Amino acid sequence: MLGLFRNRSNPEEAHPVIDTYIVVDVSETRDKRRRSDLDLFVLALIASGVSIPYELKTAAGLSPGATIPVLRRLLVEELIVQGEPGSRGRTDHKITPAGRKRLKNGWRELIDQGSSGDLDADLRVALLALWVGGDRRLAGDFLRQSAAQRMESIGRFEEPDEPASLPPLAAWYRKLRLASSAALLKGESAAALAMAKAMPRNTSGKRKPGRATPKP
């Protein structure tokens, strides 16, 4: 996500159009964190019995493009092992003792790091706290903190003063982009609060009868 922020470091020397504002690619700073929580979430899914890319897609909605690199990393780190290929050439995965140890300790580190700014990533961390840690309150609090962080971030998208020389088309685009960013943050904040309220109360991790994931 791109954010437009006021550069207040040295306003006397700032050019009224070019230098007064800076565009920051916020997503670049989140890549490493997002990869970390995705790796741990896939590891938890494997521990729960969702063990092949097809199931990761159909049961959890994770695309093969996202999960296949994760599986490779987990294999290299010896957190999982591959089983024998099935009848359709699909290979399942099993969590190793090292993987269980990583799962047991890793989710708390993600909680302590706080919200990443990515709503999907925050949901994964909250569910790890619920499923691995068995702490529904902590999971809900994490999502509520995520919601509060988004509302605080809206102040960053303040509408800047428009230089008189700024062409109308550029001014319209900048103004509407800022409004859009603020609206998206408000929407994500509401979504995080809704998810916190809807956190499952059954933390046993057991599937209910009749709700097993169908095999392909």
N, C-alpha and C positions, 0 to 999 in steps of 0.2 A: 504494500500500500504506500502511495506517495503522500507525503505531508508537506505543506507549505508553512514555514515558520519564520517569524520575524528575527532577523539577525541584529541583536542589540549590542554586539561586542564593541563596535566603534562607530556609532551613528554619525559622528561629524564627518567621517571620511567616506561614508556610504554613498554610492551613486543612487539617485532617487528611484531608478527603475530596476537596475540590474543587481546592485549590491545590497539593497535593503532587505531582501528576502532570500532565503535559501530553501531549496527543495531537498528533502531527505528521503531516501529510500529506506523506510522503516523495516521492510521485510528482510533486508540483508542482515540486520543484526539479530534476527530471530532464527536464522537457518539452523545454526548449531543446536540451539535449545529445542527446536521443533523436531530435529532428527533424534535427539536424545529421548524425548518423551514418546515419539513414535516407536523407537526401538523397544522401549520398555513395555509399551502397550501391546505390541505384537508378541513380545515374549510372554506377557500375561495371557493373551489369547491362545497361544500355543499350549501353555500350562492348563488352560481350561478345556482343551480338546479341539480347538479350531487350528488345524495344523498344516493346511496346504493353501497355496495362493487362491485356488478356486473358492474355498470356504472363507478365507479372509475377505474376499470380495462379496460373496453372496450372504454371508452371515453378519459381517461387520461393516460392509460398505466401503472397504479399503481397496483401492485399485491395485492391480498387479504392478503397474508402473511405480507405485509407492512402496509396495511390500517386498518385491523381489530384491531390491538393493538392501532392504532391512534384513531379510533372511540371509543374504550373503554376509553382511557384517556380523550377524549373530553366530553364523557358522565359523567365521574366521576367529572370533573371540571365544569359540568353544562353549557358547552359552546354550546352543542347541545342537542336535545331531540329526542327520537324515536317516529315514527308514528305507525299506526296500520299495522300489517303484510299484505302484498298483497296476491293475489291469489296463488302465487308460494312460499309463505312464506318469501318473501324478504321484509325487513323492511327499510323504508326510514328514513331519518334524517332531522331535521330542525334546523337552527341556532337560538340561543336564543339572547336576548338583551345583555347578558354578552359576548356571542360569537362575536357579532358585534362590541362591544367595544374592545375586544381583537384583532380582525382583524384590526380595525381602527388604533390602536396604535402599534401593534406588528411588523408590516412589517418594520417600520422605525427603530426599534431597531436592526433588522437583517441587514439592510443596514449599520447602524452605526458600527456594529461589523466587517464589511468588509468580504472579501472572506473567506470561510471556508476551501478552498482547495479541495472541492468535487464539480465537475462540475455540476452534477445534482442538488445539493443543491443550488449552485450559480444561476442556471437557475430558480429554484423555487422562490428564493428571488427576482430576477430581474422581474419575472412575477407578483409577489405580488406588487412591486413598480409600475408596469404598470397598473394592473387591479384595485388594491385597491387605490393606490395613484394617479393614472392617470398621472404619470410622465414618459414619454417615454425616455426623455433625461437621467434622473437619472437611469433608468433601463439599458440603453445602457452603461452609464459610469461605472456602477457596473460590468458589464460583461467585459468591457475593462480593468478595474482594476484587475479583476480575471485573464485575459490573461497576463497582465504585471507581476503579482505575480508569475505566472508559469514560465515565462521566467527568472525572477530573481532567481527562485529556481533551475534552471539548474546548476548554479554555485556550488551548494552544492554537486552535483554528480560528482565532479572532480575525475579523475582517480588517485588513490593513487600510491605511489612508491611501487613497488613489492619487498619484501624481497627476497634475493637470495635463501633462504631456502624454499620458498613457492612452493609447488608442482604445476606443470603446469595445472592440471585439475582444482584445486582451483582458480588459477590465471585467467584461461579462463572464468570460471563461474562468478567470481567477475567482470571482465572487461565487459563481455557481459550484465550482470545485470545492471551495471551503464549506459551503452550505451542505453539499453532498457528504463530505467527510464527517461533519458534525452529525448529520442525520444517521449515517451508518453506525457511528459510535453509540448513539442513543438506542438504535435498534439492537445492536449487539449487547448493550448493557441490559436491556429488557429481556433478551434471550437468555443471558447468563442467570438472571434472577429466576426466570421460569424454570430453567434446568435445575437450579439449586432447590427449588420447591418440589420438583418432581423426582428428586433422587430416590431410587428404590430403597425400601425399608428392609428388604430381605438381603442381608449381606453374606449369606452362606455360599453364594456362587453356584448354587445348584439350579439346574433347569427345572421348570415346572413340568409335570406330566403332560405329554402331548405337544410339547413345544421344542422338541429336539430338532436340531438342524438336519434337514434331509440330505442324504448322501447323493452325489451326482450319479 
